[in-house]
Amino acid sequence: MATKPKPRRGRRVLRIFLALLLFLLLLAGGGLYYVWNGLQPTEAGEAVRLEIPSGTGTVRIAQLLEEKGLIRNKLLFTAYLKYKEEGSRFQAGTYDVAPGATLDEIIAKLNSGDTVKAEMIRFTIPEGYTVKQIAAKLAESGYTTEKEFLALQDKPGSVTLSLPEGAAVTGDELAYPLEGYLFPETYEMVKGSTSAEILERMTKELTDRLAAIPDFDGKLKASGLTLHQLLTLASLVEKEAAVPAERPLIAGVIYNRLKADMRLEIDATVQYALGETKDRLFEKDLQIESPYNTYKTKGLPPGPIASPGLASIQAALEPKESEYLFYVTKKDGTREHLFAKTYAEHLKNIEKSKQGATK
């Protein structure tokens, strides 16, 4: 009696099962290798520049990284970010990333915002510089042109400025509306900054410096001046006081002359009206028709005649009280002044000054 070939059929089923299992293992192994390989660093090379605009999502960042040859597979990188719970802290900016970096190194770099440092420019505006001098200095350094910089002075409303409250940068009599509002300081700015951006930075510096003065608003109110008048008076102090210790005293003399309804008769205002610096002013210079000529008009000029530094601003805020109404520069090289209460005493000081020049 014949028997059924059950063992042979069973072996065939086993072989099919083993073959299927092997196929699945190979498939799984291939998948694992694909994933493993896709998460490996790319071939090492020179750093490449990567730009990540503000608001860019992780999917787009992964695409950019793949396009730059910094990762092998954008889909696997995105999945890796989800697995690691990363990607939400990536920062926009310009990066230099070297191929061959691990995924964790790339993630850390984007998280820290380790961007390429922008190339900077650096310039110093001395205390007492006028708008024209500032324009010339910036133009000399190649950061702008005098024409462009000065043109914006005539249209301060056309640019965004960070002016302090109470600024008065309009008026037909103003030679340059922003005169006195461009704080003298050493600045660092991104290379390629426009004239408008430079103006915004300099006016913001003034605003910040005034805000840092203790009880500035109270002191300004006590002075009886507007902010514009204060900066104007401070600019006179800046141009007149060559010796720092004399600033508060010279400020006090200016206040005294204003209260006495006397013309200020400050040479620096005539120089400003002339548009040039002269070693010596002649009588014809003192007769120039200009609202800035304090030999002919009473009160403060219509606006600042230069950029006052912080020390001159503080002197204008807190002048030294005295009965002095006059001062004259010593001609002995010290650049100090002789102060007088009366005109007769002032004339004597003038003679003393001349004698000092002959010694």
Salt bridges, closest charged atoms under 4 A:
GLU67 OE2 - ARG60 NH1 3.84
GLU86 OE1 - ARG89 NH2 3.50
ASP96 OD1 - ARG49 NE 2.44
ASP104 OD1 - LYS84 NZ 4.00
ASP114 OD2 - LYS109 NZ 3.05
GLU119 OE2 - LYS191 NZ 3.37
GLU127 OE1 - ARG247 NH2 3.82
GLU185 OE2 - ARG209 NH2 2.23
GLU188 OE2 - ARG122 NH1 3.06
GLU205 OE1 - ARG201 NH1 2.88
GLU205 OE2 - ARG209 NE 2.95
ASP208 OD2 - LYS204 NZ 2.85
GLU238 OE2 - ARG247 NH2 3.74
GLU246 OE1 - HIS337 ND1 2.72
ASP261 OD2 - LYS298 NZ 3.22
GLU265 OE1 - ARG257 NH2 3.90
ASP285 OD2 - LYS278 NZ 2.95
GLU289 OE2 - LYS296 NZ 2.40
GLU318 OE2 - LYS219 NZ 3.27
GLU323 OE1 - LYS341 NZ 3.86
GLU336 OE1 - LYS330 NZ 3.17
GLU351 OE2 - LYS354 NZ 3.83
